[in-house]
Amino acid sequence: MTFKPELVEEFIALFNSKKELIAAVEGCTFVELLQDLNNPTIFFTYSLWKDESYIEAYRHSDLFKGVWDKTKILFDAKPEAWSLKSL
């Protein structure tokens, strides 16, 4: 996710205020925020889920909707997301 430079601190504060709630969602086993080393406006959220059904349920939750509504207005570019598997 790429954020407007002047809104980076606002996003970090938002993430930190919701991190524990996200981590407590059923099926979530890990969540963290990563920042690009070369461009401080680029971030990744990295989370681990027991299986895809849990993250799909989270994506339809009121918690996600509330966080997403506050996050999307801070973007400076279209966000991207991937679901990956460990090999």
Backbone as JSON Lines, residues from 0, in Angstrom:
{"i":0,"aa":"M","n":[0.85,-1.16,0.0],"ca":[0.0,0.0,0.0],"c":[0.9,1.23,0.0]}
{"i":1,"aa":"T","n":[0.55,2.19,-0.82],"ca":[1.31,3.45,-0.88],"c":[0.43,4.56,-0.33]}
{"i":2,"aa":"F","n":[0.98,5.3,0.61],"ca":[0.23,6.35,1.28],"c":[0.76,7.73,0.93]}
{"i":3,"aa":"K","n":[-0.12,8.71,1.04],"ca":[0.3,10.09,0.88],"c":[1.33,10.38,1.97]}
{"i":4,"aa":"P","n":[2.46,10.98,1.61],"ca":[3.54,11.18,2.59],"c":[3.08,11.84,3.89]}
{"i":5,"aa":"E","n":[2.23,12.81,3.78],"ca":[1.78,13.53,4.97],"c":[0.81,12.72,5.83]}
{"i":6,"aa":"L","n":[0.38,11.54,5.34],"ca":[-0.57,10.7,6.07],"c":[0.03,9.4,6.57]}
{"i":7,"aa":"V","n":[1.33,9.21,6.37],"ca":[2.0,7.97,6.8],"c":[1.84,7.75,8.31]}
{"i":8,"aa":"E","n":[2.12,8.77,9.09],"ca":[2.02,8.61,10.55],"c":[0.59,8.3,10.98]}
{"i":9,"aa":"E","n":[-0.37,8.87,10.29],"ca":[-1.78,8.58,10.6],"c":[-2.09,7.11,10.33]}
{"i":10,"aa":"F","n":[-1.57,6.57,9.21],"ca":[-1.79,5.16,8.92],"c":[-1.13,4.27,9.97]}
{"i":11,"aa":"I","n":[0.11,4.57,10.33],"ca":[0.82,3.77,11.33],"c":[0.02,3.75,12.65]}
{"i":12,"aa":"A","n":[-0.46,4.91,13.06],"ca":[-1.25,4.99,14.29],"c":[-2.54,4.17,14.16]}
{"i":13,"aa":"L","n":[-3.2,4.26,13.02],"ca":[-4.42,3.47,12.79],"c":[-4.11,1.98,12.88]}
{"i":14,"aa":"F","n":[-3.07,1.54,12.18],"ca":[-2.71,0.12,12.22],"c":[-2.42,-0.32,13.65]}
{"i":15,"aa":"N","n":[-1.6,0.45,14.35],"ca":[-1.24,0.07,15.72],"c":[-2.44,0.02,16.64]}
{"i":16,"aa":"S","n":[-3.44,0.85,16.39],"ca":[-4.64,0.84,17.24],"c":[-5.54,-0.36,16.95]}
{"i":17,"aa":"K","n":[-5.38,-0.99,15.79],"ca":[-6.24,-2.12,15.4],"c":[-5.51,-3.45,15.35]}
{"i":18,"aa":"K","n":[-4.2,-3.44,15.44],"ca":[-3.4,-4.66,15.28],"c":[-3.85,-5.79,16.21]}
{"i":19,"aa":"E","n":[-4.02,-5.49,17.48],"ca":[-4.4,-6.53,18.43],"c":[-5.81,-7.07,18.16]}
{"i":20,"aa":"L","n":[-6.71,-6.21,17.71],"ca":[-8.05,-6.67,17.36],"c":[-8.01,-7.61,16.16]}
{"i":21,"aa":"I","n":[-7.19,-7.26,15.17],"ca":[-7.06,-8.12,13.99],"c":[-6.43,-9.46,14.39]}
{"i":22,"aa":"A","n":[-5.39,-9.39,15.21],"ca":[-4.71,-10.61,15.65],"c":[-5.64,-11.53,16.45]}
{"i":23,"aa":"A","n":[-6.64,-10.95,17.07],"ca":[-7.58,-11.74,17.88],"c":[-8.72,-12.35,17.07]}
{"i":24,"aa":"V","n":[-8.81,-12.0,15.78],"ca":[-9.87,-12.55,14.94],"c":[-9.65,-14.06,14.8]}
{"i":25,"aa":"E","n":[-10.74,-14.81,14.89],"ca":[-10.65,-16.25,14.77],"c":[-9.93,-16.64,13.48]}
{"i":26,"aa":"G","n":[-8.93,-17.5,13.61],"ca":[-8.18,-17.99,12.45],"c":[-6.92,-17.21,12.16]}
{"i":27,"aa":"C","n":[-6.76,-16.02,12.72],"ca":[-5.54,-15.24,12.5],"c":[-4.48,-15.71,13.49]}
{"i":28,"aa":"T","n":[-3.31,-16.05,12.98],"ca":[-2.24,-16.53,13.85],"c":[-1.08,-15.55,13.94]}
{"i":29,"aa":"F","n":[-1.07,-14.51,13.09],"ca":[0.03,-13.55,13.09],"c":[-0.36,-12.36,12.23]}
{"i":30,"aa":"V","n":[0.05,-11.17,12.66],"ca":[-0.14,-9.96,11.85],"c":[0.95,-8.95,12.19]}
{"i":31,"aa":"E","n":[1.5,-8.33,11.15],"ca":[2.48,-7.28,11.37],"c":[2.47,-6.29,10.21]}
{"i":32,"aa":"L","n":[3.06,-5.14,10.46],"ca":[3.18,-4.09,9.46],"c":[4.64,-3.99,9.03]}
{"i":33,"aa":"L","n":[4.87,-3.96,7.73],"ca":[6.22,-3.84,7.17],"c":[6.29,-2.57,6.33]}
{"i":34,"aa":"Q","n":[7.44,-1.89,6.4],"ca":[7.66,-0.66,5.64],"c":[8.82,-0.85,4.69]}
{"i":35,"aa":"D","n":[8.66,-0.39,3.47],"ca":[9.71,-0.48,2.46],"c":[10.95,0.3,2.93]}
{"i":36,"aa":"L","n":[12.11,-0.29,2.73],"ca":[13.36,0.35,3.15],"c":[13.7,1.59,2.34]}
{"i":37,"aa":"N","n":[13.32,1.61,1.07],"ca":[13.71,2.7,0.17],"c":[12.63,3.75,-0.05]}
{"i":38,"aa":"N","n":[11.4,3.4,0.23],"ca":[10.31,4.35,0.05],"c":[9.42,4.28,1.29]}
{"i":39,"aa":"P","n":[9.56,5.24,2.19],"ca":[8.83,5.17,3.47],"c":[7.33,5.37,3.36]}
{"i":40,"aa":"T","n":[6.81,5.57,2.16],"ca":[5.36,5.68,2.0],"c":[4.72,4.35,1.61]}
{"i":41,"aa":"I","n":[5.54,3.32,1.4],"ca":[5.04,2.0,0.98],"c":[5.05,1.05,2.18]}
{"i":42,"aa":"F","n":[3.9,0.39,2.39],"ca":[3.74,-0.54,3.49],"c":[3.1,-1.84,3.0]}
{"i":43,"aa":"F","n":[3.36,-2.88,3.76],"ca":[2.72,-4.18,3.55],"c":[2.19,-4.64,4.9]}
{"i":44,"aa":"T","n":[0.99,-5.16,4.91],"ca":[0.55,-5.88,6.1],"c":[0.76,-7.36,5.79]}
{"i":45,"aa":"Y","n":[1.31,-8.05,6.74],"ca":[1.6,-9.47,6.6],"c":[0.84,-10.2,7.69]}
{"i":46,"aa":"S","n":[-0.03,-11.09,7.26],"ca":[-0.81,-11.85,8.24],"c":[-0.86,-13.31,7.83]}
{"i":47,"aa":"L","n":[-0.95,-14.15,8.84],"ca":[-1.08,-15.59,8.63],"c":[-2.44,-16.04,9.16]}
{"i":48,"aa":"W","n":[-3.1,-16.88,8.38],"ca":[-4.43,-17.36,8.72],"c":[-4.45,-18.88,8.62]}
{"i":49,"aa":"K","n":[-5.27,-19.52,9.44],"ca":[-5.35,-20.99,9.46],"c":[-5.7,-21.53,8.08]}
{"i":50,"aa":"D","n":[-6.62,-20.87,7.39],"ca":[-6.9,-21.18,5.99],"c":[-7.68,-20.01,5.39]}
{"i":51,"aa":"E","n":[-7.9,-20.07,4.11],"ca":[-8.49,-18.95,3.38],"c":[-9.89,-18.58,3.87]}
{"i":52,"aa":"S","n":[-10.62,-19.54,4.39],"ca":[-11.98,-19.24,4.85],"c":[-11.98,-18.22,5.98]}
{"i":53,"aa":"Y","n":[-10.95,-18.24,6.83],"ca":[-10.88,-17.3,7.94],"c":[-10.61,-15.87,7.45]}
{"i":54,"aa":"I","n":[-9.71,-15.71,6.5],"ca":[-9.44,-14.36,6.01],"c":[-10.64,-13.83,5.22]}
{"i":55,"aa":"E","n":[-11.33,-14.71,4.54],"ca":[-12.54,-14.28,3.82],"c":[-13.61,-13.81,4.81]}
{"i":56,"aa":"A","n":[-13.75,-14.53,5.91],"ca":[-14.71,-14.11,6.93],"c":[-14.3,-12.76,7.51]}
{"i":57,"aa":"Y","n":[-13.0,-12.58,7.75],"ca":[-12.52,-11.28,8.25],"c":[-12.81,-10.17,7.26]}
{"i":58,"aa":"R","n":[-12.6,-10.42,5.99],"ca":[-12.85,-9.39,4.97],"c":[-14.31,-8.95,4.9]}
{"i":59,"aa":"H","n":[-15.21,-9.76,5.45],"ca":[-16.63,-9.41,5.47],"c":[-17.08,-8.94,6.85]}
{"i":60,"aa":"S","n":[-16.14,-8.76,7.75],"ca":[-16.48,-8.37,9.13],"c":[-16.6,-6.86,9.28]}
{"i":61,"aa":"D","n":[-17.28,-6.45,10.33],"ca":[-17.38,-5.03,10.64],"c":[-16.01,-4.45,10.98]}
{"i":62,"aa":"L","n":[-15.15,-5.23,11.62],"ca":[-13.8,-4.75,11.94],"c":[-13.06,-4.38,10.66]}
{"i":63,"aa":"F","n":[-13.04,-5.28,9.68],"ca":[-12.35,-4.99,8.43],"c":[-12.96,-3.77,7.75]}
{"i":64,"aa":"K","n":[-14.28,-3.73,7.66],"ca":[-14.94,-2.6,6.98],"c":[-14.57,-1.28,7.64]}
{"i":65,"aa":"G","n":[-14.53,-1.25,8.96],"ca":[-14.18,-0.02,9.66],"c":[-12.74,0.39,9.42]}
{"i":66,"aa":"V","n":[-11.82,-0.58,9.47],"ca":[-10.4,-0.29,9.24],"c":[-10.2,0.13,7.79]}
{"i":67,"aa":"W","n":[-10.84,-0.58,6.87],"ca":[-10.66,-0.28,5.44],"c":[-11.19,1.1,5.09]}
{"i":68,"aa":"D","n":[-12.34,1.47,5.65],"ca":[-12.91,2.8,5.38],"c":[-11.95,3.91,5.8]}
{"i":69,"aa":"K","n":[-11.26,3.71,6.91],"ca":[-10.32,4.72,7.4],"c":[-8.99,4.67,6.65]}
{"i":70,"aa":"T","n":[-8.63,3.5,6.14],"ca":[-7.35,3.33,5.46],"c":[-7.39,3.83,4.03]}
{"i":71,"aa":"K","n":[-8.43,3.49,3.3],"ca":[-8.46,3.78,1.86],"c":[-8.39,5.26,1.53]}
{"i":72,"aa":"I","n":[-8.84,6.11,2.43],"ca":[-8.77,7.55,2.17],"c":[-7.35,8.1,2.31]}
{"i":73,"aa":"L","n":[-6.43,7.29,2.82],"ca":[-5.04,7.71,3.02],"c":[-4.14,7.33,1.84]}
{"i":74,"aa":"F","n":[-4.65,6.51,0.93],"ca":[-3.83,5.99,-0.17],"c":[-3.38,7.07,-1.15]}
{"i":75,"aa":"D","n":[-2.19,6.84,-1.69],"ca":[-1.66,7.68,-2.76],"c":[-1.59,6.9,-4.07]}
{"i":76,"aa":"A","n":[-1.9,5.61,-4.02],"ca":[-1.91,4.74,-5.21],"c":[-2.87,3.59,-4.93]}
{"i":77,"aa":"K","n":[-3.3,2.94,-5.99],"ca":[-4.21,1.81,-5.85],"c":[-3.51,0.69,-5.05]}
{"i":78,"aa":"P","n":[-4.17,0.18,-4.01],"ca":[-3.56,-0.89,-3.23],"c":[-3.57,-2.22,-3.97]}
{"i":79,"aa":"E","n":[-2.64,-3.07,-3.6],"ca":[-2.58,-4.43,-4.14],"c":[-2.57,-5.41,-2.97]}
{"i":80,"aa":"A","n":[-3.11,-6.6,-3.21],"ca":[-3.12,-7.63,-2.17],"c":[-2.89,-8.99,-2.82]}
{"i":81,"aa":"W","n":[-2.24,-9.87,-2.07],"ca":[-1.99,-11.22,-2.53],"c":[-2.31,-12.2,-1.44]}
{"i":82,"aa":"S","n":[-2.81,-13.34,-1.8],"ca":[-2.92,-14.48,-0.89],"c":[-1.9,-15.49,-1.39]}
{"i":83,"aa":"L","n":[-1.06,-15.94,-0.47],"ca":[0.08,-16.78,-0.84],"c":[0.05,-18.06,-0.01]}
{"i":84,"aa":"K","n":[0.79,-19.06,-0.49],"ca":[0.95,-20.28,0.28],"c":[2.45,-20.53,0.47]}
{"i":85,"aa":"S","n":[2.75,-21.14,1.59],"ca":[4.13,-21.49,1.9],"c":[4.48,-22.8,1.21]}
{"i":86,"aa":"L","n":[5.65,-22.87,0.63],"ca":[6.09,-24.09,-0.07],"c":[7.14,-24.84,0.73]}
